[in-house]
């Protein structure tokens, strides 16, 4: 439980999505219309729950479930979790979830006409090591249609949830795959105005992570907010 | 300073329940991280509605709070997660936190509060707010509550008691009675 008395840096404009994104229909009735109240960071924002492997058992392999092997292209995903100053986040918990190879979630709400895989539940949980590295094995998920607009398809993606060292570092995001032709068409991916920030959501193929005769490897690094240099320094609107 | 920028947030989507563990909504559960902690339990509950007044039935609600002494680094594990139900309701079992030191390292105190985040389809970033307790004397001097000029908006953060140990705070994402959300 690390505490940063000065709190965390505010995001650079354009590097985070907004709440009101007309191209993403579900935001219409769910975005606040009143301005948010900007608050200085105190103990509530600079501390975070200590998620230990003892309390939350790691589940680093999604390719085996209920006594059998999942169908699809096996992949290994690894990367580092750092803050904006390049400091590794140690022992931070990542929760990961995704659709199966056919583009179907093992979720009662998913009614896409694609097969479920009895040997794939689509959930993982891993912790970073001393250098901030995490790693898990899974199946490359499939793209799937959604009802946002005519002929809408989500690009292939994997969901991530991270806690960080402070409540203000909490992040839920999605990792995308390189070369996906659906990326330029996806209102969720494109909700982040800054092109470089969008590109950082795309994993890259990594031969070093690839295991011979076993699985392709992808690298996906995640950056959480860095610490503000001095108290309240960044509490002025841009 | 390195040039790295924080990774962009993306929506948790409608299928986040793959990482739901319903027991996490009870912070005092017998086999949980706070098992054996001697404390009196309270319930935090409410209903989440969207801009049309319809229940938000697919949200993930998380709380983070201090212990009864206002500490975040004590034995108490003050994290919980809850899925809203078909009526948009959330419910946590926890303990009542104590006053927390003010931001910026001053001598002031913040009134007892629970930080609450909503993640959901249609939210590309979480909506963060706080739950305060009605009748708490420190509410009058809490710096965050004091920063909200309109009393009716301030009231959107103050849970009302229902019986001895149940506190209710309904949340409105948009429109009439919209909850005060925080940029943290």
Contacts between the chains, C-beta under 8 A, distances in Angstrom:
chain1	res1	chain2	res2	distance
A	1	B	72	6.8
A	1	B	73	5.1
A	3	B	73	7.7
A	5	B	104	7.9
A	5	B	105	5.5
A	7	B	103	7.3
A	9	B	6	7.9
A	11	B	5	7.7
A	11	B	6	6.1
A	12	B	5	5.7
A	15	B	5	5.0
A	15	B	6	6.8
A	15	B	8	6.3
A	16	B	6	7.5
A	16	B	8	5.6
A	16	B	9	5.8
A	16	B	125	6.4
A	17	B	8	6.3
A	17	B	9	6.3
A	17	B	10	7.4
A	17	B	124	3.8
A	17	B	125	6.4
A	18	B	124	7.1
A	19	B	123	7.0
A	19	B	124	6.7
A	19	B	125	6.7
A	19	B	127	7.7
A	21	B	124	6.3
A	24	B	11	7.9
A	24	B	122	7.2
A	24	B	124	7.3
A	25	B	122	8.0
A	26	B	11	7.9
A	26	B	121	4.9
A	26	B	122	3.1
A	27	B	122	4.9
A	27	B	123	7.5
A	27	B	124	7.0
A	28	B	51	7.5
A	28	B	122	7.6
A	29	B	50	4.2
A	29	B	51	3.9
A	29	B	52	5.3
A	29	B	54	7.4
A	29	B	122	7.5
A	29	B	173	7.4
A	29	B	174	6.1
A	30	B	50	5.4
A	30	B	51	7.1
A	30	B	56	7.2
A	30	B	120	6.8
A	30	B	121	7.9
A	30	B	122	3.9
A	30	B	123	5.9
A	30	B	173	5.1
A	30	B	174	6.6
A	31	B	51	8.0
A	31	B	122	7.7
A	31	B	123	7.9
A	31	B	173	7.4
A	31	B	174	6.3
A	32	B	127	6.8
A	32	B	173	6.4
A	32	B	174	5.8
A	32	B	178	5.8
A	32	B	179	7.6
A	32	B	181	5.2
A	33	B	51	7.8
A	33	B	174	5.7
A	33	B	175	7.0
A	33	B	178	6.6
A	34	B	153	7.7
A	34	B	178	5.2
A	34	B	180	7.4
A	34	B	181	7.8
A	36	B	181	5.1
A	36	B	182	6.1
A	36	B	183	4.1
A	37	B	144	7.4
A	37	B	147	6.2
A	37	B	148	6.5
A	37	B	180	5.6
A	37	B	181	7.3
A	37	B	182	5.3
A	37	B	183	6.7
A	38	B	182	7.6
A	38	B	183	4.3
A	39	B	103	7.4
A	39	B	144	5.7
A	39	B	147	7.5
A	39	B	182	5.1
A	39	B	183	7.0
A	39	B	184	5.9
A	40	B	103	4.1
A	40	B	104	5.9
A	41	B	103	5.9
A	41	B	184	6.8
A	42	B	100	6.8
A	42	B	101	6.9
A	42	B	102	6.1
A	42	B	103	3.1
A	42	B	104	7.1
A	42	B	110	6.5
A	43	B	66	7.2
A	43	B	72	5.6
A	43	B	100	5.3
A	43	B	101	5.9
A	43	B	103	7.8
A	44	B	64	7.0
A	44	B	65	8.0
A	44	B	66	7.4
A	44	B	72	7.5
A	44	B	100	6.1
A	44	B	110	7.5
A	44	B	113	7.1
A	44	B	115	5.2
A	44	B	130	7.9
A	45	B	103	7.7
A	45	B	115	7.7
A	45	B	184	5.2
A	47	B	64	7.9
A	47	B	72	3.8
A	47	B	73	6.8
A	48	B	64	7.3
A	49	B	64	6.5
A	49	B	77	6.1
A	49	B	78	6.7
A	49	B	79	3.5
A	50	B	77	7.1
A	51	B	79	7.8
A	55	B	33	5.1
A	55	B	77	7.5
A	82	B	4	6.6
A	84	B	1	7.8
A	84	B	2	6.9
A	84	B	4	5.2
A	84	B	5	6.5
A	84	B	6	5.8
A	85	B	1	6.4
A	85	B	2	5.9
A	85	B	4	7.8
A	86	B	2	4.4
A	86	B	4	6.3
A	95	B	19	4.5
A	97	B	15	7.1
A	97	B	16	6.9
A	97	B	18	3.9
A	97	B	19	5.3
A	99	B	15	7.8
A	105	B	15	4.3
A	105	B	18	6.7
A	106	B	18	6.8
A	107	B	14	7.9
A	107	B	15	4.4
A	107	B	17	6.0
A	107	B	18	6.2
A	109	B	14	5.7
A	109	B	15	6.5
A	109	B	17	7.7
A	109	B	58	7.3
A	110	B	14	8.0
A	110	B	15	6.0
A	121	B	18	7.3
A	122	B	18	5.5
A	123	B	18	4.6
A	123	B	19	5.9
A	125	B	19	7.9
A	159	B	10	7.8
A	159	B	12	7.0
A	159	B	13	6.7
A	159	B	16	7.1
A	161	B	12	7.5
A	161	B	19	6.3
A	167	B	64	5.0
A	167	B	115	5.9
A	167	B	184	7.3
A	168	B	184	4.8
A	170	B	62	7.9
A	170	B	117	6.8
A	170	B	126	7.0
A	171	B	6	7.6
A	171	B	7	6.3
A	171	B	9	6.1
A	172	B	9	6.4
A	172	B	10	6.8
A	172	B	11	7.6
A	172	B	12	5.0
A	172	B	16	8.0
A	172	B	119	5.7
A	172	B	126	7.1
A	173	B	7	5.5
A	173	B	8	6.4
A	173	B	9	5.8
A	173	B	10	4.6
A	174	B	10	4.1
A	174	B	11	7.8
A	188	B	10	6.2
A	188	B	11	6.1
A	188	B	124	7.1
A	189	B	10	7.8
A	191	B	10	8.0
A	191	B	124	5.2
A	192	B	8	4.3
A	196	B	5	7.8
A	197	B	5	6.4
A	197	B	8	4.9
A	198	B	8	7.0
A	200	B	5	7.5
A	200	B	7	6.1
A	200	B	8	7.1
A	201	B	7	7.1
A	201	B	8	6.0
A	201	B	10	7.1
A	222	B	7	5.0
A	223	B	4	4.8
A	223	B	5	6.5
A	223	B	6	5.2
A	223	B	7	5.0
A	224	B	6	6.0
A	224	B	7	7.3
A	225	B	6	4.8
A	226	B	1	7.8
A	226	B	4	7.9
A	226	B	6	7.6
A	231	B	104	5.2
A	231	B	105	7.1
A	232	B	104	6.6
